[in-house]
Amino acid sequence: MGTTRYKETLLCFLLIFMETQAQLWMALGTQTSAIESRPRSSINKNLCRALYLHHYQRTVCLNYTDLMLSVAEGIRLGIDECQVQFKHRKWNCTINEHGTSVFGPIITTASRESAFISGIISAGVAFSVTESCAEGKSVHCRCDNSVRGQTDEGWRWGGCNRPITYGIWFSQLFIDQVEKIVKKRKDPRKIMNLHNNKAGREVIKNLLQTECKCHGTSGNCNLKTCWRSQPHFSEIGKILKEKYDSAHEMEFLYKVKANGERKIKDLIPKYKEYLPPSSLDFIYYEESPNYCVKNETLGIAGTKGRSCNITSSGVDGCELMCCQRGYNVNIVQKTHSCECKFVWCCKVSCNSCIKMTPEYTCK
């Protein structure tokens, strides 16, 4: 029994180590200013080695130096959108700006939160690389010219069709391949991460929109040119947040060897009465940790001191946010413009008024 428990503990630590190593590249998202200070043409061998990259990603860095700033910007885009979407949640996508592990130990859990992180970061890289290609910032890609000519509706394809296929391919090249190298073929976390990476990227493809420009002076838009463009990244973030809320919980499918030893073969839905997840859904197989209280091991700050909405019964409300511990009320003096008048001509004159506003924070 002691030997078995030792092996299980050792395996647990090994999996955590592998997961941490596989995610170090996300620190690129906190280094955008350092990379931006260099011309794209000067991202060289030394910089590729200095970044927190797996040796495979360093090779990608050397071969695609003019896209590395796009990768960093895409990761940052994903981080920022994560913090917007979870601003009023117990887990508010806290990051470490100065460490090698951006999201901290929470990334080692196979939870909904890790699923969202995988999806939003993968989508961010695909989105950013696609835009850089469209803007002519790389010699490796350009606008998608596969769709051209007149349509049945009478308008023409033109402008710059966003090369989302290339952006998705590069995101796979940079992110997915590390999962495949670092982890074993049937590693459950590898299966989970690759699935969620793809789900994040597919959202962009499904949200591509057609933009048009009218030509001529009559204003009736009889002649127009159209192209495929990406949505604002906040739209992608909203869809991925919905996928987080409806994520599918999975469990291990075991293969039993002749000697009775069980080996993980795959992930399968935990609840058979529901439809199985599609390639567009997020999946996870561990319950989320308790975000109510501080947990230094997992890098959880807890909700003590967090602002809450006294009028809300939702996740941002004081009852849920404060985990039924109660809240403190602090009266804050705020100055705002008031009694504004239009003065001829041509300005608006306002007085400054003071308002005492209550602010609520969790105990």
C-alpha positions as CSV (number, residue, x, y, z in Angstrom):
1,M,0.0,0.0,0.0
2,G,2.8,2.4,0.9
3,T,4.6,1.7,-2.4
4,T,1.4,2.3,-4.4
5,R,0.7,5.5,-2.6
6,Y,4.3,6.6,-3.2
7,K,4.0,5.9,-6.9
8,E,0.7,7.8,-7.1
9,T,2.3,10.8,-5.3
10,L,5.3,10.7,-7.5
11,L,3.1,10.5,-10.6
12,C,1.0,13.5,-9.4
13,F,4.1,15.7,-8.9
14,L,5.4,14.6,-12.3
15,L,2.2,15.6,-14.0
16,I,2.2,19.0,-12.3
17,F,5.8,19.5,-13.3
18,M,5.1,18.5,-16.9
19,E,2.0,20.8,-17.1
20,T,4.0,23.8,-15.6
21,Q,6.8,23.2,-18.1
22,A,4.4,23.0,-21.0
23,Q,2.8,26.4,-20.2
24,L,5.9,28.5,-19.5
25,W,5.6,30.0,-23.0
26,M,2.6,32.0,-21.8
27,A,5.0,34.3,-20.1
28,L,5.5,35.8,-23.6
29,G,2.3,37.7,-22.9
30,T,3.9,39.7,-20.1
31,Q,7.0,40.5,-22.2
32,T,5.3,42.4,-25.1
33,S,7.0,45.7,-24.2
34,A,10.4,44.1,-24.2
35,I,9.8,42.5,-27.6
36,E,8.1,45.6,-29.0
37,S,11.2,47.7,-28.2
38,R,13.0,45.7,-30.9
39,P,12.4,45.9,-34.6
40,R,10.8,42.8,-35.9
41,S,13.9,42.1,-38.0
42,S,16.1,42.2,-34.9
43,I,14.4,39.3,-33.1
44,N,17.4,37.0,-33.3
45,K,18.9,33.8,-31.9
46,N,19.8,35.3,-28.5
47,L,16.3,36.7,-27.9
48,C,14.7,33.4,-28.9
49,R,16.9,31.7,-26.3
50,A,16.1,34.3,-23.6
51,L,12.4,33.8,-23.9
52,Y,10.6,31.2,-21.8
53,L,10.2,28.8,-24.6
54,H,10.3,25.0,-25.0
55,H,13.3,24.0,-27.2
56,Y,10.8,23.2,-30.0
57,Q,9.3,26.7,-29.8
58,R,12.7,28.2,-29.9
59,T,13.1,26.6,-33.3
60,V,9.7,28.1,-34.4
61,C,10.9,31.5,-33.0
62,L,14.1,31.3,-35.2
63,N,12.2,30.3,-38.3
64,Y,9.4,32.8,-37.9
65,T,11.1,35.7,-36.1
66,D,8.8,38.3,-37.7
67,L,5.7,36.6,-36.1
68,M,7.0,36.4,-32.5
69,L,5.7,39.8,-31.5
70,S,2.3,38.7,-32.9
71,V,2.4,35.6,-30.7
72,A,3.3,37.7,-27.6
73,E,0.5,40.2,-28.5
74,G,-2.0,37.3,-29.0
75,I,-1.1,35.8,-25.6
76,R,-1.5,39.3,-24.0
77,L,-4.8,39.7,-25.8
78,G,-6.1,36.4,-24.3
79,I,-4.9,37.4,-20.8
80,D,-6.6,40.8,-21.0
81,E,-9.8,39.4,-22.3
82,C,-9.8,36.7,-19.6
83,Q,-9.6,39.4,-16.9
84,V,-12.4,41.3,-18.6
85,Q,-14.7,38.2,-18.7
86,F,-14.0,37.2,-15.1
87,K,-13.8,40.6,-13.5
88,H,-16.8,40.0,-11.4
89,R,-16.2,36.3,-10.6
90,K,-14.5,34.7,-7.5
91,W,-11.7,33.6,-9.8
92,N,-10.9,36.8,-11.7
93,C,-8.1,35.5,-13.9
94,T,-5.3,36.8,-11.6
95,I,-1.8,36.7,-13.2
96,N,1.8,37.1,-12.2
97,E,3.3,39.8,-14.4
98,H,6.8,39.1,-13.4
99,G,7.0,35.3,-13.0
100,T,7.6,32.5,-15.5
101,S,4.2,30.9,-14.7
102,V,1.7,33.6,-15.7
103,F,-1.4,32.0,-14.2
104,G,0.4,30.4,-11.3
105,P,-0.3,26.9,-10.0
106,I,-4.0,27.1,-11.0
107,I,-2.9,26.1,-14.5
108,T,-1.9,22.7,-13.2
109,T,-5.6,21.9,-12.3
110,A,-7.7,20.2,-15.0
111,S,-10.6,22.6,-14.1
112,R,-13.0,24.8,-16.1
113,E,-10.6,27.7,-15.5
114,S,-7.7,25.9,-17.2
115,A,-10.0,25.0,-20.0
116,F,-10.9,28.6,-20.6
117,I,-7.2,29.7,-20.3
118,S,-6.3,27.2,-23.0
119,G,-9.1,28.3,-25.3
120,I,-8.7,32.1,-25.0
121,I,-4.9,32.0,-25.3
122,S,-5.0,29.7,-28.3
123,A,-7.6,31.9,-29.9
124,G,-5.6,35.1,-29.1
125,V,-2.5,33.8,-30.9
126,A,-4.5,32.7,-34.0
127,F,-6.3,36.1,-34.0
128,S,-3.1,38.2,-33.6
129,V,-1.1,36.2,-36.2
130,T,-4.0,36.5,-38.7
131,E,-4.1,40.3,-38.3
132,S,-0.3,40.6,-38.7
133,C,-0.5,38.6,-41.9
134,A,-3.2,40.9,-43.2
135,E,-1.2,44.0,-42.3
136,G,1.9,42.7,-44.2
137,K,4.0,42.3,-41.1
138,S,5.4,38.9,-42.0
139,V,7.1,37.5,-45.1
140,H,5.5,34.1,-44.4
141,C,1.9,35.0,-45.0
142,R,-0.4,37.6,-46.6
143,C,-4.1,38.2,-47.3
144,D,-6.2,35.2,-48.3
145,N,-6.7,35.6,-52.1
146,S,-8.4,32.2,-52.6
147,V,-11.8,33.9,-52.8
148,R,-12.0,36.4,-55.7
149,G,-14.4,37.6,-58.4
150,Q,-18.0,38.6,-58.8
151,T,-20.7,37.0,-56.6
152,D,-24.3,36.2,-57.6
153,E,-25.4,39.1,-55.5
154,G,-23.6,41.5,-57.8
155,W,-20.7,42.6,-55.5
156,R,-17.0,41.7,-55.8
157,W,-14.6,40.0,-53.4
158,G,-11.7,42.4,-52.8
159,G,-9.8,44.1,-50.1
160,C,-7.9,41.8,-47.7
161,N,-9.6,38.6,-46.7
162,R,-8.2,37.7,-43.3
163,P,-6.0,34.6,-43.6
164,I,-7.6,32.8,-40.6
165,T,-6.5,29.4,-41.9
166,Y,-2.9,30.5,-41.6
167,G,-3.5,32.0,-38.1
168,I,-5.0,28.8,-36.9
169,W,-2.2,26.7,-38.4
170,F,0.4,28.8,-36.7
171,S,-1.4,28.7,-33.3
172,Q,-1.4,24.9,-33.7
173,L,2.3,24.9,-34.7
174,F,3.4,27.0,-31.7
175,I,1.0,25.7,-28.9
176,D,-0.3,22.3,-29.7
177,Q,3.0,20.8,-30.8
178,V,4.5,21.4,-27.3
179,E,1.6,19.4,-25.8
180,K,2.4,16.5,-28.1
181,I,6.1,16.6,-27.4
182,V,6.1,17.1,-23.6
183,K,3.3,14.6,-22.7
184,K,2.6,11.0,-23.5
185,R,0.1,10.0,-26.2
186,K,-2.7,9.1,-23.9
187,D,-2.0,11.7,-21.2
188,P,-5.5,13.0,-20.1
189,R,-4.3,16.6,-19.7
190,K,-2.9,16.5,-23.2
191,I,-6.2,15.3,-24.5
192,M,-8.0,18.0,-22.6
193,N,-5.7,20.9,-23.6
194,L,-5.6,20.0,-27.3
195,H,-9.4,19.7,-27.3
196,N,-9.8,23.2,-25.7
197,N,-7.1,24.8,-27.8
198,K,-9.0,23.7,-30.9
199,A,-12.4,24.9,-29.4
200,G,-11.0,28.3,-28.8
201,R,-9.6,28.7,-32.3
202,E,-12.8,27.4,-34.0
203,V,-14.8,30.2,-32.5
204,I,-12.8,32.7,-34.6
205,K,-13.5,30.8,-37.8
206,N,-17.2,30.7,-37.0
207,L,-17.4,34.4,-36.3
208,L,-15.7,35.6,-39.4
209,Q,-17.8,38.4,-40.9
210,T,-18.2,40.1,-44.3
211,E,-17.3,43.8,-44.5
212,C,-18.1,45.9,-47.6
213,K,-17.1,49.2,-49.1
214,C,-19.4,51.1,-51.5
215,H,-18.0,52.7,-54.6
216,G,-19.4,55.6,-56.7
217,T,-21.1,58.9,-55.8
218,S,-24.8,58.1,-56.1
219,G,-24.9,56.6,-52.6
220,N,-27.1,53.6,-53.7
221,C,-24.2,51.2,-53.3
222,N,-24.8,49.4,-56.6
223,L,-21.1,48.6,-56.8
224,K,-19.3,47.4,-53.7
225,T,-16.2,45.4,-52.7
226,C,-16.3,43.0,-49.8
227,W,-13.8,41.0,-47.7
228,R,-13.8,38.6,-44.8
229,S,-12.7,40.1,-41.4
230,Q,-12.4,39.0,-37.9
231,P,-14.8,40.2,-35.2
232,H,-13.6,42.3,-32.2
233,F,-11.8,40.0,-29.8
234,S,-14.3,40.8,-27.1
235,E,-16.9,39.0,-29.1
236,I,-14.7,35.9,-29.1
237,G,-14.2,36.3,-25.3
238,K,-17.9,36.4,-24.7
239,I,-18.5,33.2,-26.7
240,L,-15.7,31.4,-24.9
241,K,-17.1,32.6,-21.5
242,E,-20.4,30.9,-22.4
243,K,-18.4,27.8,-23.3
244,Y,-16.8,28.0,-19.8
245,D,-20.2,28.1,-18.2
246,S,-21.5,25.1,-20.2
247,A,-18.2,23.1,-20.1
248,H,-18.5,19.3,-20.1
249,E,-17.1,17.3,-17.2
250,M,-15.2,14.2,-18.3
251,E,-13.8,11.1,-16.6
252,F,-11.1,8.6,-17.4
253,L,-11.7,5.6,-19.6
254,Y,-9.4,2.9,-18.4
255,K,-7.8,0.0,-20.2
256,V,-7.2,-3.0,-18.0
257,K,-4.1,-5.0,-18.7
258,A,-3.7,-8.7,-18.3
259,N,-2.0,-8.2,-14.9
260,G,-5.0,-6.2,-13.6
261,E,-3.2,-2.8,-13.9
262,R,-5.4,0.0,-15.1
263,K,-4.1,2.5,-17.6
264,I,-5.8,5.7,-18.8
265,K,-7.0,5.2,-22.4
266,D,-9.1,8.3,-23.1
267,L,-11.5,10.9,-21.6
268,I,-15.3,10.2,-21.8
269,P,-18.3,12.2,-20.6
270,K,-19.0,11.8,-16.9
271,Y,-22.8,12.1,-17.3
272,K,-24.0,9.8,-20.0
273,E,-27.6,11.3,-20.0
274,Y,-26.3,14.4,-21.7
275,L,-25.1,14.9,-25.2
276,P,-21.3,14.3,-25.5
277,P,-19.2,17.4,-26.1
278,S,-18.6,18.6,-29.7
279,S,-15.2,19.9,-30.9
280,L,-16.5,23.4,-30.1
281,D,-17.2,22.7,-26.4
282,F,-14.8,23.1,-23.5
283,I,-14.0,19.9,-21.4
284,Y,-12.5,19.4,-18.0
285,Y,-12.1,16.5,-15.5
286,E,-11.4,18.1,-12.1
287,E,-13.7,20.3,-10.0
288,S,-12.7,23.9,-9.6
289,P,-10.8,24.6,-6.3
290,N,-12.4,26.8,-3.6
291,Y,-11.8,30.4,-4.6
292,C,-13.4,31.8,-1.5
293,V,-10.4,31.4,0.7
294,K,-6.7,32.1,0.2
295,N,-4.7,29.1,-1.0
296,E,-1.0,29.8,-1.5
297,T,-0.3,26.4,-2.9
298,L,-2.6,27.1,-5.8
299,G,-2.0,30.8,-5.9
300,I,-5.6,31.7,-5.0
301,A,-6.0,35.0,-3.3
302,G,-9.5,34.4,-1.9
303,T,-12.3,37.0,-2.1
304,K,-11.5,38.9,1.1
305,G,-11.3,42.6,0.3
306,R,-12.9,42.1,-3.1
307,S,-15.6,44.6,-4.2
308,C,-19.1,43.3,-4.4
309,N,-22.5,44.5,-5.8
310,I,-25.0,44.9,-3.0
311,T,-28.0,45.0,-5.4
312,S,-27.0,41.9,-7.4
313,S,-28.2,38.4,-6.7
314,G,-25.7,37.1,-9.3
315,V,-22.0,36.0,-9.0
316,D,-20.9,39.6,-8.5
317,G,-23.3,40.1,-5.6
318,C,-22.1,40.3,-2.0
319,E,-23.7,37.1,-0.9
320,L,-22.0,34.9,-3.5
321,M,-18.8,36.9,-3.9
322,C,-18.2,37.0,-0.1
323,C,-19.1,33.3,0.3
324,Q,-21.6,34.3,3.0
325,R,-18.9,35.8,5.2
326,G,-20.5,39.2,5.1
327,Y,-19.2,42.5,3.9
328,N,-17.8,45.8,5.0
329,V,-19.4,49.2,4.0
330,N,-17.1,52.1,3.4
331,I,-18.5,55.6,2.6
332,V,-16.3,57.2,-0.1
333,Q,-16.4,60.9,-1.1
334,K,-16.5,61.3,-4.9
335,T,-16.4,64.4,-6.9
336,H,-18.4,64.7,-10.2
337,S,-19.5,67.3,-12.6
338,C,-23.0,68.7,-12.0
339,E,-25.3,71.7,-12.8
340,C,-23.9,71.9,-16.3
341,K,-25.0,74.9,-18.4
342,F,-24.4,75.8,-22.0
343,V,-22.5,79.1,-22.3
344,W,-22.8,81.1,-25.5
345,C,-20.7,80.5,-27.5
346,C,-19.6,77.6,-27.4
347,K,-18.8,75.7,-24.3
348,V,-20.4,73.8,-21.4
349,S,-19.8,75.1,-17.9
350,C,-20.2,72.7,-14.9
351,N,-19.9,72.9,-11.1
352,S,-18.2,70.3,-9.0
353,C,-20.4,68.4,-6.7
354,I,-19.5,66.0,-3.9
355,K,-21.4,62.7,-3.5
356,M,-21.0,60.3,-0.6
357,T,-21.1,56.8,-2.1
358,P,-21.1,53.5,-0.2
359,E,-18.6,50.8,-1.4
360,Y,-18.9,47.2,-0.3
361,T,-16.0,44.8,0.2
362,C,-16.0,41.2,1.3
363,K,-15.0,40.4,4.9
